């Protein structure tokens, strides 16, 4: 199974790259699965007041919502990446969008050289997205436009991307500073969970949170006082 993660700032072309790679992989007759990482601390697919939420609060270890057109499984916890990837066993490819923590081969979606270089590490294979329309003289890896070069990108990955064994070693997060900052908070400065944002200082940097996000984070400390510094 070939596994690659796509990271980058909001609007840099991550989702466009994922969708174009899916089409190119399927055109080969191969199978592909995806997993989208969501950085917003207040996000939950299981909303307050739903029946599935009632199941969860009652103590179910796994909740299933079976609809007319899809089936969703809800784990009441953040799963390590190795457990997530085991759900994809048998697939030819797995594309992880937004997972900047895992020590996996990565494509960096970027708008310009500065944010591309900031996210470059030893796992980086190539750059994709809007950066394909700018000058990229200083980048150490090739640049691909996913809208016109998806098949070229896929062939390039064929030569650079070995099959990845799913082990607990993938659960060890990278320890670079940017990864740790982006892992905890929504880098987009989102306010879609409330109209009024709250600015807090974390590690000497200002981070914008909505009131709902603030309440969610405070609830973590109330449930587990050991999290308090």
N, C-alpha and C positions, 0 to 999 in steps of 0.2 A: 504494500500500500504506500503510495507516494503522498506525503503530507507537506503542505506549504501554508504558511500564514501570511496574510496581507495586512500591513499596518500603514498608518499615515494619518495626517490631520483631516479634519472634516472637509468634505468637498474636494479631496485630492484625486479621487477616482478609484477608491477601493471597491465599492460595489459594482461599478462599471467593469472593472477588471475581472471580478469574480463571475459576473454573468457572462462575459465574453469567453472566459476560460471554460465555463460549464458547457456552453454551446460547442466549443471546439473539441472538448473531450467527448461529448455525446456524439458528435459527428464521426468520431473514430469508432464508435460502437462500444466505448468503455463507460464504466459507471463512476459516478462522482457524488459525494456527499458534502454538505457544508455545515458550518457552525458559526453563528454570528455572536461575537462578544459585545456586550453592552456595558459601557463604563459608568452609566448613571447609577448612583447608589440607591435611588428611590425606585428603580424599575422593577416591576414584577408582572409576569404574564398572567398571574393569578390575582385578580383584583378583589378588593374588599367587597363583601356582600354576595359573592358568587357561591354556588353550591360546592364547587371544587375547593374554595377557600374554607368552607365549613368542614369539609372532609379533612383538610390539612390541619385545621385547628383542633379537630377531634383526635389527631394523633396518627393519621395514616402515614406510612413510610414512603409510599408512592401513590400518586393520584393520576388517574387517566380520564381525559375528556374525549369522548368518542362522538364526533359530529357526523353530519351527512357527507362531508367532503374531506375530512381529515381527522387524524387521531393525534392527540397531544399527551405526552407524559410529563408530569410535574414532580420533580424531586424537591423536597422542602429544605434544600441546602445548595451551596455552591459546590459542584462536583469538580474534582481535579481533572485535568485534561486527559489523563490516561484512561479514566473511567468513561469519559465522553467518547474518546476515540474507539473504545471497544464496541460501542454501538454501531460503528461503521465497518466492522470487520467483514471482509469479503469485497469491499469496494476497491476500485482501482486507484481512485484519487480521493483525498479529503482536502477541502479548502477552508481554512479558518480565517474569518474576517475580523480584524480588530484585536487579535490575541498577541499583544506585544510582550507578554511575560514569559511565554514558553520558549525553551531553547530549541526552536525548530527552524528549518530553512525559511527565509522570509523574502517577500517582495515588498519594497517600500514604495507606497504611493505618495507622491509629493506634488507641490505646486511650483517649487523652485529649489535651487541647489541647497540653500541653507537648511530647509527642513528635511531634505533628503539626507544630507550628510549627518544631521543631528540624530537620525534614526538608523544610521548605518552601523553594523557591527559585524562580527565574524560569521554570522549566520546569513548575511545579506547576499542574495543572488543577483538581483536586478532591480531597476526602478521602473515604475509604471505610472500611468495617469496623466494628469495635466502637464507634468514636467516634460513630457514628450514634445511639447510645443514651445519650449524655451531652450536657450543655450545651456549645454551641460558639459562644459569643458573639464570641470574638476572632479567629475564623478568617477569612482573606480570600477563601476560595473555598467553593463549595457542598459539602455533605456528603450522601452517598448510602449507604443501606443496601442492599448488594448482594442480600440475600435477598428484598427486596420492591420494589426500585427498579432492577433491572438494566436493564430496557428504558428507563427514564428516563435512567439513566447513559449508555447507548449513544446515545440521541438527543442528549444534551448533548455527548458526544464528537464526534458528527457535525458539530456547529457549531464546535467548538474545535480539531479535530484534522485538519490538512491531510495530504495524501499526503506521505510522507517519502522523499526520495531516499536510496538507500543509497550512501554515499561514505565514504572514509577519515576524513572529518571526525568521524564518529561514534565513531572509535577514540580520540579525544582525551579523556581522563578529566577529569571535573570536579575542580577543585583545592580545594574546601572541606574543612576539617579533618575533619568527620564522615564524609564520603565516603571519604577516604583511610584513616581508622581502620577503618571497617567493611569496606573492600575486602580487608584482609589477614587478618582473623581472624573467627572465628564469633562473632557478637554474642550468641548464645544461651548462651554459656558451656557448650557441650556437652561431655559426657564419654562419648558413646556409642562412642568408639573405645578406651576403656580405663576402668578403674574408678577410677584415682587421677589426680587433676588436679595440674598443676604451675602455679604462679603465677610469671610473669615480669613485669618492668617494661619497658615499651616507650614511649618518648616521655613518660616521667613518669607513665604510667598502668599499673595492674596488669591483666594479661590472663591468663585461665586456659587452660592447655593440658593435654592428656593426655600421658602418656609417649610414646604413639605419635606424636602431633603434634610433640612436642619432637624425637624422632628424625628425623621427616620434615624438619623445618626445618633441623636440623643437617646433614642430608644435602645440602641445597641449598648450604650453604656449603662442604662438602667437594668437591662437584662443580664449584663455581664460586667460588673464593676471592675473586674480585673483588667479590662481594656483601658481604663483611665491611666494616664501617665503618672 
